[in-house]
Amino acid sequence: MKDEIANQRKSCKLRFMELQLIQLYSWVCLVYDKHPGLKYQRLSNNWQPNFTDQELITVYLFGQLQGHFKQNRIHQYMWQHFRDWFPELPGYQSFNYRLNNLAESLQVIVYELFEQINGSGKYHFEEDCLIDSMPIMLAVRGRSYGAKVARREAAQSYCSTKEIWYHGVKLHLVARRQNRSLPKPEIMKITAAAEHDLRVLQELEGKIVGNLFADKAYKDQETERRFTEQGVIICTPDKKKKKQEVYELGHSGLWSRFVSAIRQPIESLFNWINEKTEIQNGSKIRSSNGLLVHCYGKLAVALFSLCFNY
């Protein structure tokens, strides 16, 4: 009896995975049909490969949805368990080479998922917005000083949360706060790690609606004034000066705790994305294209999970 129940569960799980794979492939094909520019002409004898780019992206995203976060593990998993579904699946070297040329396609997929999550794009003024950034690390501590990977996109910076120096990029997110649920991502930007969070916020002037809750890094009187003129109130914790034990007159630790409590969901969102994709770990990245594929591929997996409740 126990064996029969276990077999039924295994069969149900396999069926769910197959349906998930079909849904993912169909959705990727819809994006390619919507954006014909992604079907670029290859200047080679293999200009129309049997294993299409749509299949390649599907394999890459599906492998991560099953908990395999590195290209070699994804390829190995799909080769062993879904070879019948993808009979033209190439060897690992060809798979990895072609994947690194599809950063633009993954970026389009991410922005399509953003549109789908936000529906019609209409905002509700009574809802609050949250903003924060998360490091994506290519090298940490001593290795960060001499790191040369993706020097055009990445830079060295200090992560105060983890208290380490790292070489990499930052993922900036503006998300709409939701009751008893993870925030809904609305605006995304990837910058070099050395880019200050405040500068990114200033670039978003005119694109945010509602109250905006942020940490101390975004506190700036001139920026707050410009946003207030547009009807956006920026709420940040009060700062204490170095070695100052109590807040200055007009400032409050209670206000700081309130802002931190409102901001907490976006930290939960970042933790969820990292647990779902291991996006922060970029130690195996060796090129600029690899970095872009890593960032947009991981985000595509997380957003697809949000869209379709996986």
N, C-alpha and C positions, 0 to 999 in steps of 0.2 A: 504493500500500500504506500509506504514512504517513497519507494523508488518510482512508483507511478505518479505521485504528486510532484516529485522532483523533476521528472521528465516533462510533465505538463508545464511546470514553471519555466523550464529551459526552453521549451517550444514556444511559449508565450513571449519570452524575452527575445528569442531569435526573430519571431514575427514582428515584434515592435521595432527591432533594429532594422529589419528589412524595409518596413514602412517609413522609418526615419530616413533611411538612405534614399528611398524613392522620392520622398518629399524634398530632401535637400538637393538632389540632382535636378528635379523639376524646377525648383526655385532658382538655382544657378542658371539653368537654361533660359528662364524667363528674363533674368537680368541681362544675359548676353543678347537676347532678342531685342530688348529695350535699348541697348547701347551697342549698335552694330560696329562702332569703332573699336571695340574690344577684339573683334575677329580680324586681327591684322594679317596682312600678307607676309608670309615668311620668304626671305630671299635665300632659299636653299632648295636642294632637291626634295627635301622632306617638307614641302610647303603645305601639305594637307595630311598631317599624321593620322594614323588609324585611332590612336588614343588621343582624344580631343582635349582641349584646354578645359572645357566644362567638366569632363570626367576627372581631369587632374585636380582641379580645385575641389571637386566633390570628395575625392579620396582624401585630400589633405584635411579638409574640415571635418569629415566624418571620423577619421582616425582620432582627431583630438576630442570629438564628442564622446568617444569610447575610452578616453583617458590616456591616450598616447600623445605626448607633447613634442617629441623630437622626430625629425623627418625619417631617420632610419627605422625607428620603432613603428611609425605609421606605415611605411612601405612594407615592413616585415609582416605587420598585422593584416594588412589588406591582401598581401600575397598569399598568406596562409589560409585566411578565412573567407575572402570574397573574390578569389581568382576567377570563379565562374561568372561573376557579375562584370568583371573587367578583364576579359581575356587578352586584351592588347596592352595591359599594364607593363610598362618598360622596366628595365633593371633600375637599381637604386641610383646609380650615377646619372642616368638620363632623366629620371624622375626629379632628382634634386636640381639638376641644371635647368630644366624647363620651369620648375616651380619658381626659381629665383628670377625668372623673367616675367612673372605674372603679378608683380607688386601693384601695378596700375589697376588690374582687374580686381584684386582684393580690396583696393581702396574704394572702387566704385561699389562693390558689394557692401562694404561697411556703410557708405552713405545711403545706399538703398535701404538697408536695415534701419538706419536712423529715421528715415522718412516713414517706414512702416510702423516703427514703435510710436512715433509721435502723431500718427494718423493724419488728420487734415491740417496739422500745423497750427491750429488755433490754441491760444493760451488762455488760462483762467487767472484773472488778476488776483484772486484770493489765495492762490497757491504760491508757495515760497520756492525760490531757486537756491541751489547749493553749488559751490565751486571749490575745487581742490585739484591737486596734482599728485601723480604717482610716479616714482622713478622706475625706469626700465634699465637695468644694469648690465653692461657688457663686461666690465671689469671692476673689481672692488679693492679697497685698501691699497696696498703697495703696488699692485698691478695696474691700478688706475692711472698712475703718474706717467707711465711709458706706453699706455695703450694707443694703438694707431688705427683701430678698426673704425670705419665709417667716420673719419675725421670731419667730413663736411657736415654731417648730420648730428654727430654726438660731441660731447665735451665733458670735461671733468667738473664735478660739483660735490657739495657736501649734503648728505641727507640727515637732517636733524632728527627725524623720527627713528631711524635705525642707527644714528650716530656713526656713520662711516662715510669716507670719501669714495666716490665711484665715477666711472667713465660711462656715459650713456646718454639717454634722452629722457624726456618727461612726457607723460600723458596727462593733458589738462582736460577736465570734464566739467561741463555745466549740466546739472541734472535737476529735474523738477521733483520736489518732495511729494511723496504719496503716503497716505495713511496706512500704517501697518504693512508696508511693502517696501521693496527696494526703490530708490529714486529712479525716475525715468530719464535716461540720458537724452540731452537735447543738442548740445554743442560739444565738439571734440577738436582738440588740436594737439599735435605732437611737435615738440621743440627740443633743441639741445638742452642738456641738463643745466647748463649755466644760465639759461634764460630765466629772468626773475618772474615770479608768478604775477606780480602787479602789472608788468608790461603786457602780459597776455590778457589780463582783465581789461586794460585800457584799449586794447585792440578790439574788444567785444562791445565797445560802446555803441548803443543803438540796436543791439541784437538780443538784449535781455529784457524780460518783462516781469514785474513783480519784485518783491523783496528778495535781496540776495544775501545769503549768510556765508561768511568766509572766515578764514583764520587770520592771525595777526599779520601774515605776510602781505595781505591785500589792503592793509590800513594806510590810507593816504587822503588827506583832507581835500586836496584839489580834485582827485578822482571821485571822491564821494560827492563833492559839490556838482560836478558835471553830470554824474548819474542821477542825482536828485532832481536836477532840472528836467530830466527826461522821465521822471516818475519812478525811478528805481532807487530804493533805499538800501544801501550797503550796510549790513550789520556785522561788525567785527568785535572780538573781545577787547576789553580795555587792557592797555599795557602798563606794566610796572617797570620803573627804571631799575637799572642794575643795583642790586643789594637793597632795594626798597622793599620794606616789609608790608606796608599798607598802601592802598590805592590813594591817589590824589583826590582832592575834593571834586565831587561831580562824577567820579568813576566808581565802579562797583564790581566786587567779585561775584555778586549774585548775577549781574548782567552777563559776565564772562561765562559763568556756568550755564546760563540759559542759551547763549549762542552756541556753546559747545554741544549742548544736548540736541539742539536743532540740526547742527552740522553732522552729528554722529552717523546718520544713514548713508552719507556719501562715503565715509570711511568703510562702512559695511559693504557698500557696492564695490569699492576697490578690492577689499578682501575677497569678495565673492568672485570677481573677475580673475584674480590671481589664483584662487583655488581651482577655478574651472579651467584655466589655461596655462598657468605658470608663466604669465607674461613678463613678470619682473626678472626672470632668469634668462639673460641673453648671453651667457658665457660661451656658447658654441657658435655665435654669429661671427662670420669672417669677412663680410662685405657690406656695402651700403644697400645693395639689393636684398641681401639676406636680412638686414635690419628692418627694411620696409615690409618684407613678407612676414617677418616675425610679428611686428606690431599690428599690421592690418589683418593678418590671418588670425591671430589670437582674439582680436576685437570682434571679428566676424563670427567666431565660434560663440563668444559670450553673448553677442547681440542676437544671434540666431536662437540661442537657448532662451533668451528673454522673450523673443517674438513668439516662439512656438512652445513655450513652457516645458523645455527639456531639462 
